[in-house]
Amino acid sequence: MALVEGGIEAVVKCMAAHRADRTVQELGLRVLVMLTDNIEAQVKVGQLGGIQCTIQAMDAHVEDCKVQEQGCRVLCEVAVSNAWNKMNIGKEGGIAAVVRAVLQHVADRSVAEQGCRCLCSLAYYWRNLPLISEQGGVRAVVAAIAAHVQDAKVGECACAALLGIAGYPANRPNFATDGGISAVVAVMGAHQDHVGVQEKGCRLVWVLSEDLDLQEIVGRHGGIMAVVGAMYHNRTAWELQGLGVTALCSLARFADNRELLGRIGAVGAVVSAMKAFPEDRVMAVQGSLALCYLSCDPMNALLIHDAAGVPVVVATMCRHEADRDVQESACWAMCNLADTPASQEVIMMAG
């Protein structure tokens, strides 16, 4: 470790002494990336001035995409497992540097990917969250998606970054104004069979739809169709199905979304997920609640009957009879479904 520490210090001094030399800065950043392959080295980079010299290199060579890419890599690596480094990057202007790098070199795939990875890492420190939004983080990630919508790796990193940013409720309105919702829908549509993209996209739709002011906007901008599509294309992906059911449940709380949910197949998606994973408690609770909200619309109540949703709810109650939350959610669903004569008969026959 002493050798690594000495190497880090030497690289930082070299970069500080030759800040105007683009080649020295790029190579210095490459070395820092290679040296930060473990947590102890990441700590040392932060302690020995590596964060400051990285940001200074990015500031001095704004036009050079290689310096920007390597700078984003260094900041991401030192931040990923270290809260102090995350805080220091935000305090020293690193967020603004990364946002600028992505926006200025958005056509460069590597800069877009590394910038999104870095913003994702930085978003998992609470003091950085308002800074990322204020300094254009959502806009930068949206630009990266727009420029590389067919690139699954960029798309997954971008969805992860937006998910981190959305963890701070005050940031969520920016997703509507800066195009974040439409961007996520676009990348989910482009990579329907990519489980990583779809899982992060479904989780993001769920998080955003927990905001009452965004439920209708998420639905109107294609969030419902994106989640339903993800569930139909990845039927065996357990975590994705749970996230999809939870997102649809949240979206169905808004009355104006229910007709659209029924029309594009949300009922079938929820019922299929509950059938496929009957032992999953979250699926049981969220699926039952989703059917409860959906069945507030009379047409959806008929769709639930036609999709054999009533026997699924009954089976869920029997399978999880000791779980109070499952029983309560299922009872709410049964209460609504019992208003439909056809479902009444099924309920009676099911016992």
N, C-alpha and C positions, 0 to 999 in steps of 0.2 A: 504493500500500500504506500510505503514511503516513496517508491519509485514513481507511482502514479501521481502522488501529491506533488512531487518535484516537477513532473512533466506538466501538470496542470498549471502550476505557478509560472513555469518557463513560457508556456504558450500564451498565457494571459499577458505577461510582460512584453513578449514579442509583438502581440497584436496592439497593445497600447503604444508601443514605440513606432509602429509602422501603420498607423490607422488609415492613411491615405492610399496605401498599397492594396489594391483589390485582391491580388493573388495571395498575399500574406493573410489577409482576412479570411478568404475562402478556405485556404488550407488550415489555418488555425481553427476555424469552426469545425472542419472535418475531423481534426484531431480530437477536439472536445467531444464530439459525438461518439467517437470510438472509445474514449476514456470513460464515458458515463454509462458503462454497461452494468453497473451495480449500485445499490443504494448508498454505500459508503462513498463512492466516487462522486455521486450526484451531490451529496452533502458538501464535499470538498470544493466542487466547482462553485457552489453558491458562496462558500466561505472565502474563497480566494479571488473573488472578483470576476468569475466567469460570466455571471449574468450581466453585469454592467458592460463588460467588453463585448459581449454578443450583441446587446442592444445598440451600443455605439457603432459596431461594424454595420449593422442593418441601417442605422441612420446615415452613416457616411457613404454607403453604396446602395442607395435606394433603387437605382436603375438596373442593378445587376441581379438577375434572377437566381444565379447560383449562390451568391451570398445570402439572399433572402431565404432560399430553401434551406441552406445549412443553418442559418440563424433560427429558423422555426424549429428545425430538428433539435438543436441544442436546448432551446427553451422548453420544448416538449419533454425531452429526456430528463432534464433536471427537475421539472415540475411534477412528473407523474407520480412520484411516491413521497413527496416532501412538501408539507404545507408551508414551511418557512420560505422555501424557494418560490412557491406559488405567490405568496404575499409579496415577496421582494420583486418578482417580475412585474406584478401589477403596479407596485409603488415606483419602480424605476422607468416606467413607460413602455414595458414590453408588450402590453396588450395593443396599444396604439401602433407599435411597430409591426406586429403580426397582422393586424387588420389592414394596414397600409400595404404590406407585402402581398396579401391575397388580392386586394382590389387592383393594385398596380400591375400584378403579374398573373391575373386570373386565367389567362390562356395557357399558362404553364401548369401541366397536370401535377407535377411534383410539389410546386409551391402551394397549389390549391389543397392537395391532400395533407401536406405537413402543416399548413396553416390551420386547417380544420382540426387536425389532431391536437395541435397546441391549444387552440381555443377550448376544445373539449376538456383537456387536462386542467387548464386554468379555471374553468367554470366550476370545478369542484373545490373551490375555496370561496366561502361566502362573501368576503369583502371584494372579490373580483367581479361578482355577478353584476352589480349595477354599472361598474366600469366597462365591462364588455358590451353591455347594451348601449350605454351613452357614447361609446367610441366607435359604434358602427359594426359590432360583431355579427349581429343578425344579417345585416346587409351584405357583409363580406361572405358569409357562408352561403347565403342565397345566390350571390354572384358565382361562387364556386360550383354550385349545383347546376346553375343555368349553363355554364361554360362546359361542364363535363357530365351532363345528365346520363350519358350512356356508359359512364365509368363506374362500375359497382363499388370499387374501393373508395373513390372520392365520395360517392353517394353515402356509403356507410359511415365514413368519418364525419361527413357533414351532418347526417342525422344525429350522430352521437353528440356533436357539438351543440346543435340546436336543442337537443334533449337536456344537456347540462345547463344551457342558458335559460331554458324554460322552467328550471327548478326554482327560480326566483319569481314569484307571482307578479311583481312589478314589471318584469321584462316581457310578460306575455302579450300585452297590447301591441308591442312592436312586431309581433309575428303577423298581425293583420296588416299593419301599415307598411312593413318592409318586404312583404311577399313570402314570409316564412312558411305559411300554411300551403300555399300553392306549390312552393318548391318541394316540400316533402311529398305532396301528392304526386308531383311529376316524377320524382326519383323512385317512388314506390311503383308507379305505373311502368317505369322503364326496366325494373328488375323484379318482376313478380315472383320468380323462382329463387331469389337470393334471400335465404332465411335471415341473415344478419341485417340486411337493409329493411326487410319487412318487420322484424321484431322491433327494431329501433323506431321505425316509422309508426307502428301501432302504439308503442309506448308513448311516443310524442303526441299522437292524436288524443290518446287518453289524458295525458297531462294537460294539454291545452283545453280539452272539453270539460275539464273540472272547473274551469273559469266560466261562470254563468254568462258573461258578456261575449264569450267566444263560441259557445255551443252552436249557435245558429250559423256563425261565420264558417266554422270548421265544416259543418254539413254542406253549406252552399258552395264552398271551394273544393269539394270533392273528397273530403276526409272520410265520409261514410263509404263511398264506393271503393276507396283505396283499402280500407280495413276489410271490407267484405271480400274484395279481390284477393287480398293477402291470405285470408282464411281458406278460401276455396282452392287456391293454388298450393297451399302447404298444409294439407289436412292432417298429416302425421306429426307436425312440429308442435309438441306439447306446449312449450312456453309461448310460442306465437299465438296458439289458439286461446290460451288464457288471457294474453294481452288483448287480443282481438275482441273477445267476449266482454272484457272489462271496458274497453273503449266504446263498444256499441251500447253497453249499459249506460255509460255516462252520457253519450249522445242522445239516447232515447229519453232521458229525463226532460229534454226540451220538446214540448208538444209539437212544434212545427217541424221537427225532424222525423216524426214517426211515420208519416205517409211515405216519405222518401226511403226510409229504412226498410219498410215493408216491400216497396216496389222493386228495390234492387237486390233483394235476397238476404237481408239480415236475419230474418226469422230462420230460414234454413241453415244459415251459418252457425247460429247459436245452438239450435237443436242438434246439429251434427257434432259440434264440439262437445256438448254435454253427453251425447251417446258415446263418443270416441274415448272420453276420459271420465268415466263415471265415478272413479275414486277420488278425483281431485276436488278438494274442498272449495278452493277459490272459484273453480269452474262452476261448482254447484251453486254457490251463493250468487256470484255475478250473473250466471246464466239464468237463474230463476228470477233475479231482479230485472234483467233485461227483458225477459218474457212478460213480466208484470207491467213494465212501462210500455212495451210494444202493444200489449193487449188492451191498453186504454183506447186504442184506435180500433173500431169495430171490424174493419177489413183485416187488420193484423190478427185479431182474435180468430178469424176464420182461417187465415194462413197458418197460424199456430196449430189449429185443429188438423188441417190438411197435412201438415208436416209431422204429424204424430207427436206434437210437443207436449200434449197433456199426459200421455203415458210416461214420457221422459221425466216430467216434474214429479209424478207419483213415484216413479222408481227412485228418483233422487231423494225424496222424503224417506223412503224405506231404507235406502242404503246409508243415510246419514241421520238416523233417527235420534242419536244422542247429541247432535250438534244443533244448538239453539239458533245460531245465525242462519244455517241452512233451512231449518224448519220455518223460521219466520219469513225468509225470502220466498220459499216455495208456497207458503200459505197465502202470501200477498198475490202471487201469480195465480194460484187456484181460485182465489176470491174473484179476480177479474175474469178468468176463463169460464167460471161457472155461470156467468151471465149469458153465455152462448149456448143455446139448447143442444146443439150437436156435442159440445164439450161436456155438458152436464151428463149426457148419456155415457160418454167415455169414462168420466170420473166415477160414476156409479158402478160401471162394469169393472173398473180397476180396483174397486174396494176402497 
